[in-house]
């Protein structure tokens, strides 16, 4: 009688442990799949950030070249002298102010 009872309890306990193991294996499988999804998502984000960084670096290089060329053009114009008889603002501000006022008055005096 005791042997049958202990055998039944052992069978029930074994079945419970087996079900618990099945549940744990399923949970571990879902966790692993979730981990793979998160890793793929992180890889995708990293690739996206690398592409964005490369685009930004290219844009910065283009802008730096534009600024450099603008400086070259400005220095070339300064070396040749101001165009249109315009005095240099930094060296002679009064002459530039008089030149600008004359330029602004010119259209009005032509209408009269």
C-alpha distance (Angstrom), angle and dihedral (degrees) to the residues before:
residue distance angle dihedral
X1 . . .
X2 3.80 . .
X3 3.75 90.3 .
X4 3.80 91.9 54.0
X5 3.82 91.3 47.6
X6 3.82 93.0 48.9
X7 3.79 90.8 45.0
X8 3.82 90.9 51.4
X9 3.80 91.2 47.6
X10 3.81 90.7 47.8
X11 3.84 90.3 50.4
X12 3.82 91.6 48.6
X13 3.82 90.7 46.9
X14 3.80 91.3 48.5
X15 3.81 91.5 49.3
X16 3.81 90.0 49.4
X17 3.80 91.6 49.7
X18 3.80 90.2 47.9
X19 3.82 91.2 51.9
X20 3.80 90.0 46.9
X21 3.81 90.3 51.7
X22 3.82 90.8 49.6
X23 3.80 90.9 51.3
X24 3.82 91.5 47.8
X25 3.80 91.9 49.5
X26 3.81 91.2 50.3
X27 3.80 91.2 48.5
X28 3.81 91.5 48.4
X29 3.82 90.0 49.8
X30 3.80 91.5 52.3
X31 3.81 90.9 46.7
X32 3.79 90.9 50.4
X33 3.79 91.9 48.7
X34 3.80 89.8 48.1
X35 3.80 89.2 50.2
X36 3.81 90.8 52.2
X37 3.80 90.5 50.1
X38 3.81 91.0 50.3
X39 3.81 91.8 47.8
X40 3.82 91.1 50.0
X41 3.80 89.2 48.0
X42 3.81 91.2 50.9
X43 3.80 90.9 48.0
X44 3.79 90.1 50.0
X45 3.80 91.8 49.3
X46 3.79 91.1 47.6
X47 3.81 91.7 51.2
X48 3.80 90.0 48.0
X49 3.80 91.0 50.5
X50 3.81 91.4 48.5
X51 3.82 90.8 51.7
X52 3.80 90.8 47.4
X53 3.80 91.0 49.0
X54 3.81 91.0 50.6
X55 3.82 90.8 49.6
X56 3.80 91.2 49.4
X57 3.81 91.6 48.1
X58 3.81 90.9 50.7
X59 3.80 90.8 48.9
X60 3.81 91.1 48.7
X61 3.82 90.6 50.7
X62 3.81 90.9 51.0
X63 3.81 91.2 48.6
X64 3.81 92.0 46.7
X65 3.80 90.0 51.8
X66 3.81 90.6 49.4
X67 3.80 91.7 50.8
X68 3.79 90.4 46.8
X69 3.80 92.1 50.9
X70 3.81 91.1 46.3
X71 3.79 89.3 53.9
X72 3.80 89.9 49.6
X73 3.83 90.8 50.1
X74 3.81 91.8 47.2
X75 3.78 92.6 49.6
X76 3.81 90.5 47.3
X77 3.81 90.8 51.2
X78 3.77 91.0 46.4
X79 3.79 90.9 50.2
X80 3.82 91.1 50.4
X81 3.78 91.7 45.9
X82 3.77 130.3 -111.4
X83 3.77 116.3 -51.0
X84 3.79 122.0 -121.7
X85 3.79 95.6 23.1
X86 3.79 91.7 -71.0
X87 3.82 111.3 159.9
X88 3.78 118.5 -132.6
X89 3.80 111.0 -94.4
X90 3.79 94.4 -148.3
X91 3.78 99.1 49.0
X92 3.81 100.3 35.3
X93 3.82 112.6 18.4
X94 3.83 94.7 165.6
X95 3.80 92.9 54.5
X96 3.81 90.4 46.8
X97 3.83 91.2 50.0
X98 3.81 91.1 50.6
X99 3.82 91.0 46.8
X100 3.84 91.5 49.5
X101 3.81 92.8 47.6
X102 3.79 90.0 50.4
X103 3.80 89.8 49.7
X104 3.81 91.5 50.6
X105 3.85 93.1 47.0
X106 3.80 93.9 48.6
X107 3.84 98.3 79.9
X108 3.82 92.3 46.8
X109 3.77 94.9 50.4
X110 3.83 90.1 49.3
X111 3.86 91.5 57.2
X112 3.80 94.5 56.3
